[in-house]
Amino acid sequence: MEITNLFIKLVKIDSPSGFEDEISKYIVQFLKALKIKTAIDRFGNVYCRVGKKKTKPIFFSAHLDTVEPGRNIKPIIKNSFVQSDQTTILGADNKIAVATVLYTAQQIIKNHIAHRNFEVIFTRSEEIGNYGAVNFNTKLLKSDYGYCFDSSSPIGTIITASPFYERFNINIIGQSAHTSLPNKANNVIFPLIKFINKISLGRLNKDTVANIGVINLGSVRNTIPGNAFIQGEIRSFIEKKITTYKEQLIKKLEKSTKKYGVKFTQNFVQENTGYLHKDQVSEQLINNLKVIFNCMNVVPIAQSSWGVSDANIFNQCGKKCINLGNGSEFTHSVKERISIKSILNLQKLMLKLII
């Protein structure tokens, strides 16, 4: 239960994206007590190396931030699961990975367990754009490959592919006016409706999905809206399909706004590239994971995921990173939970990866 207690302690430390300083300090002090040197980069990521052998290490990555509502979390154990009191998230995403790394480091040092060298990156602001991993200097890593425990899926899950991800903001600009002066307004509702009706959303094909998650329109009842703000995203395992969809979306936006005499601005940002673990090295790593899971009496499940994580960034930078299931359930919701069995199995998995 020691690792469970450590996990509970970690989730009690508030660390929503952008507010990770307190948990960073805790981690640095925890590792310092084990005589493990740490470094904090300009962005605030915490980095360390464990082991002094002359052999090549592997790396592990875990992010420190959580989504909201993630403050004043009150974890409880119920029916062999750790969960929140359901007024907040739990924070297993991704503090179960943080707990696993810290506890494993503690055990191998205190019990003098022979192990391979490994490096750890505790990143910030993963939930809002993988910014910690983006700003981390991967040249610091001596490892060629590593692992994230950041897939909210059963222990045994091996993520073999993740999509390219692009987010976009669109602003439709008309002219607002009082309800009584429609002749002085240029109402953005009409071009907005036309645009939304023209584009495709949801599952576009087997490789691509698109979504509009936010539309802000108007502010008061008695004013004709002169501005509409849209936030959306596109995900695809094939980068060219994102480009094609984006071009079609912009053309339809141009036609819709031109018809009603309004203007628009648009901004598309690729947050990360996708990856497919299909090369020889990846296959060797995946086969090794399958052997480990079978030894643990856990069924290995190799599958693609529509989710993105720090693993995308590390792969993009040439550091092969395999994302693995961490056993958490209902993440990003107040129903989030993780079984004690999964907590113990995740720690057992990490130990097997380094000994």
C-alpha positions in Angstrom: 0.0 0.0 0.0 3.0 2.3 0.2 2.8 3.4 -3.4 -1.0 4.0 -3.0 -0.3 6.3 0.0 2.3 8.2 -2.1 -0.2 8.5 -5.0 -2.8 9.9 -2.6 -0.3 12.4 -1.2 0.5 13.6 -4.7 -3.1 14.1 -5.8 -3.6 16.2 -2.7 -1.1 18.7 -4.1 -2.9 21.0 -6.4 -1.3 21.3 -9.8 -3.7 22.4 -12.5 -1.9 23.4 -15.7 0.3 26.5 -15.0 0.4 25.9 -11.3 2.8 23.0 -10.9 5.4 24.8 -8.7 4.3 23.1 -5.4 4.4 19.6 -6.8 7.8 20.3 -8.5 9.2 21.3 -5.2 7.9 18.1 -3.6 9.5 16.0 -6.3 12.8 17.7 -6.0 12.9 17.2 -2.2 11.7 13.6 -2.6 14.6 12.8 -5.0 17.1 14.8 -3.0 16.4 12.6 0.0 17.4 9.7 -2.2 20.6 11.5 -3.2 19.3 11.9 -6.8 20.4 15.1 -8.4 17.7 17.0 -10.3 17.7 19.9 -12.7 14.9 22.3 -13.5 14.9 23.8 -17.0 13.7 27.3 -18.0 10.2 26.1 -18.5 10.0 24.4 -15.1 10.3 20.8 -16.2 12.1 18.6 -13.7 14.8 16.2 -15.0 17.0 13.6 -13.3 19.2 10.6 -14.0 19.2 7.4 -11.9 22.2 5.0 -12.0 25.9 5.3 -12.6 26.6 2.4 -15.0 28.4 3.2 -18.2 25.5 1.6 -20.2 22.9 3.5 -22.2 19.9 4.5 -20.2 16.2 4.5 -21.1 13.8 7.4 -20.1 10.4 7.8 -18.5 8.2 10.8 -18.8 5.3 11.9 -16.6 3.4 15.2 -16.6 2.7 17.1 -13.4 -0.3 19.1 -14.4 -4.0 18.1 -14.2 -7.2 19.4 -15.7 -9.8 21.3 -13.8 -11.7 20.9 -11.5 -8.4 19.9 -9.9 -8.0 21.9 -6.7 -8.6 20.7 -3.1 -8.9 17.1 -4.2 -10.1 14.7 -1.5 -9.1 11.2 -2.5 -10.9 8.2 -0.9 -10.6 4.4 -1.2 -13.8 2.7 -2.0 -14.3 -0.9 -3.2 -10.6 -1.3 -3.9 -10.5 1.9 -6.1 -8.9 5.2 -5.3 -11.3 8.0 -6.4 -12.2 11.6 -5.5 -15.2 12.7 -3.5 -16.7 13.4 -7.0 -16.5 17.2 -6.6 -13.2 17.2 -8.4 -11.1 15.0 -10.7 -8.8 12.5 -9.0 -5.6 13.4 -10.9 -4.5 9.9 -11.8 -3.9 11.4 -15.1 -0.9 11.7 -14.8 0.0 11.5 -11.1 -0.1 7.7 -11.1 2.9 7.8 -13.4 4.6 10.4 -11.1 4.0 8.1 -8.1 5.2 5.1 -10.0 8.5 6.7 -11.0 9.2 8.1 -7.5 8.3 5.0 -5.6 10.3 2.8 -8.0 13.4 5.0 -7.6 12.9 4.9 -3.9 12.7 1.1 -3.7 15.7 0.3 -5.9 17.9 2.7 -4.0 16.7 1.7 -0.5 16.8 -2.0 -1.2 20.0 -1.8 -3.4 18.3 -3.4 -6.4 20.5 -3.8 -9.4 19.0 -1.9 -12.3 19.7 -0.3 -15.6 20.3 3.5 -15.8 17.2 5.6 -16.5 16.3 9.2 -17.0 13.1 10.9 -16.0 11.4 14.0 -17.3 8.5 15.4 -15.2 6.9 17.9 -17.6 4.6 20.8 -17.0 1.5 22.0 -19.0 0.8 18.8 -20.9 -2.9 19.1 -20.7 -3.0 22.4 -22.5 -0.7 21.7 -25.3 2.3 19.4 -24.3 4.2 22.7 -23.7 6.6 21.1 -21.2 7.7 18.5 -23.6 7.8 21.0 -26.4 10.1 23.2 -24.4 12.3 20.5 -23.1 15.8 20.2 -24.6 15.9 16.5 -25.7 19.6 16.8 -26.3 19.9 16.4 -22.6 18.7 12.8 -22.9 21.3 10.1 -23.3 18.5 7.6 -24.0 17.4 6.6 -27.4 14.0 5.5 -26.3 11.6 5.5 -23.4 8.1 5.2 -22.0 5.1 7.3 -20.9 2.4 5.9 -18.7 -0.2 8.4 -20.0 -2.9 6.3 -21.7 -6.1 6.1 -19.7 -6.6 2.4 -20.6 -6.0 -0.9 -18.9 -2.6 -2.1 -17.8 -1.3 -4.1 -20.7 -2.3 -1.5 -23.4 0.5 -0.5 -25.8 -0.2 2.5 -28.0 1.3 1.8 -31.4 0.0 4.9 -33.2 -1.2 8.4 -32.4 -2.6 11.1 -34.7 -1.3 14.4 -36.0 -3.2 17.1 -34.2 -4.0 20.6 -35.3 -6.1 23.2 -33.5 -7.7 26.3 -35.0 -9.3 29.6 -34.0 -11.7 31.4 -36.3 -13.1 34.9 -35.8 -16.0 36.1 -37.9 -16.2 39.9 -37.8 -19.3 41.8 -38.6 -20.8 44.9 -36.9 -22.8 45.0 -33.7 -25.7 47.4 -33.0 -28.7 47.8 -30.7 -31.7 45.6 -31.5 -33.6 48.7 -32.7 -31.0 49.5 -35.3 -30.7 46.4 -37.5 -29.8 48.6 -40.5 -26.6 49.7 -38.7 -25.6 46.1 -37.9 -24.0 43.3 -39.8 -25.2 40.2 -38.0 -22.6 37.4 -37.8 -25.3 34.8 -37.0 -26.1 34.3 -40.7 -22.6 33.6 -42.0 -21.8 31.5 -39.0 -24.9 29.3 -39.6 -24.0 29.0 -43.3 -20.4 28.1 -42.5 -21.4 25.5 -39.9 -23.9 23.9 -42.2 -21.4 23.6 -45.0 -18.5 21.9 -43.2 -18.2 18.3 -42.1 -17.6 17.4 -38.5 -17.2 14.2 -36.5 -15.6 11.2 -38.1 -14.6 12.3 -41.6 -13.1 8.9 -42.6 -11.3 6.1 -40.9 -8.2 8.2 -40.3 -9.6 11.6 -39.5 -11.9 13.4 -37.1 -12.8 17.1 -36.8 -14.6 19.0 -34.1 -15.7 22.5 -33.1 -15.8 22.6 -29.3 -16.4 26.3 -28.6 -18.5 29.0 -30.3 -18.8 32.4 -28.5 -21.4 34.7 -29.9 -22.7 37.9 -28.5 -22.8 39.1 -24.9 -26.1 40.8 -24.2 -29.7 40.2 -25.1 -30.4 43.5 -26.7 -27.4 43.7 -29.0 -27.1 42.3 -32.5 -23.9 40.2 -32.4 -21.1 41.5 -34.5 -18.5 38.9 -33.6 -18.3 35.1 -33.5 -15.4 33.2 -32.1 -14.8 29.5 -33.0 -12.4 27.0 -31.5 -11.9 23.6 -33.1 -9.5 20.8 -33.9 -8.5 18.2 -36.5 -6.9 14.8 -35.8 -5.7 12.4 -38.4 -3.2 9.5 -38.7 -2.4 10.9 -42.2 -1.0 14.4 -42.2 -2.1 15.1 -45.8 -5.8 14.6 -44.8 -5.5 17.4 -42.2 -4.1 19.7 -44.9 -7.0 18.8 -47.3 -9.7 19.3 -44.7 -8.1 22.6 -43.6 -8.1 23.9 -47.2 -11.8 22.9 -47.7 -12.7 24.5 -44.4 -11.1 27.9 -45.3 -12.7 27.9 -48.7 -16.2 27.4 -47.2 -15.4 30.1 -44.6 -14.4 32.5 -47.4 -17.7 31.8 -49.3 -19.9 32.1 -46.2 -18.4 35.4 -45.0 -18.3 36.9 -48.5 -22.0 36.3 -49.1 -22.9 38.4 -46.0 -20.2 41.0 -46.4 -18.3 40.2 -43.2 -14.6 39.6 -42.6 -12.8 36.8 -40.8 -9.4 35.8 -39.3 -8.2 32.3 -38.9 -5.2 30.7 -37.2 -4.2 27.0 -37.4 -1.5 25.5 -35.2 -0.1 22.0 -35.3 0.4 21.0 -31.7 2.1 17.8 -32.6 2.9 15.3 -35.3 1.6 11.8 -35.2 3.6 8.6 -35.0 3.3 4.9 -36.0 5.5 2.4 -34.2 6.2 0.0 -37.1 10.0 0.1 -37.5 12.2 -2.8 -36.3 13.3 -1.1 -33.1 9.7 -0.3 -32.2 8.6 -3.9 -32.9 11.4 -5.2 -30.6 10.3 -2.9 -27.8 6.7 -3.9 -28.3 7.5 -7.6 -28.3 9.5 -7.1 -25.1 6.5 -5.4 -23.5 4.3 -8.3 -24.5 6.7 -10.8 -22.9 6.7 -8.7 -19.7 2.9 -8.4 -19.6 2.6 -12.2 -20.1 4.9 -12.8 -17.2 2.7 -10.5 -15.1 -0.4 -12.5 -16.2 -1.7 -9.4 -17.9 -3.1 -9.6 -21.4 -1.1 -7.3 -23.8 -3.3 -5.1 -26.1 -1.5 -3.3 -28.9 -3.7 -0.6 -30.4 -3.8 2.9 -31.9 -5.2 5.8 -30.0 -6.9 9.1 -31.0 -5.4 10.7 -27.9 -2.1 12.7 -28.0 0.5 13.0 -25.3 4.1 14.0 -24.5 5.0 10.8 -26.4 4.1 12.5 -29.6 6.6 15.3 -28.9 9.4 12.9 -27.9 8.8 10.8 -31.0 8.8 14.0 -33.1 12.2 15.0 -31.7 13.7 11.6 -32.6 13.4 10.0 -29.1 11.3 6.9 -29.5 8.6 6.9 -26.9 5.9 4.3 -26.3 2.8 5.3 -24.4 1.4 2.7 -22.1 -1.9 2.2 -20.4 -1.9 3.4 -16.7 -5.1 1.7 -15.5 -7.0 5.0 -14.9 -10.7 5.2 -15.7 -13.1 8.1 -16.5 -10.2 10.6 -16.7 -11.0 14.4 -17.0 -14.2 13.8 -15.1 -15.2 13.8 -11.4 -15.8 10.0 -11.8 -12.1 9.4 -12.4 -10.7 6.5 -10.5 -8.0 3.8 -10.5 -7.9 0.4 -8.9 -5.3 -0.5 -6.3 -4.6 -3.6 -8.5 -3.7 -1.3 -11.4 -1.5 0.9 -9.2 0.5 -2.2 -8.1 0.7 -3.6 -11.6 2.0 -0.3 -13.0 4.8 -0.2 -10.5 5.6 -3.8 -11.2 5.8 -3.0 -14.9 8.2 -0.1 -14.4 10.4 -2.3 -12.2 10.5 -5.0 -14.9 11.5 -2.4 -17.5 14.6 -1.3 -15.5 15.9 -4.6 -14.0 
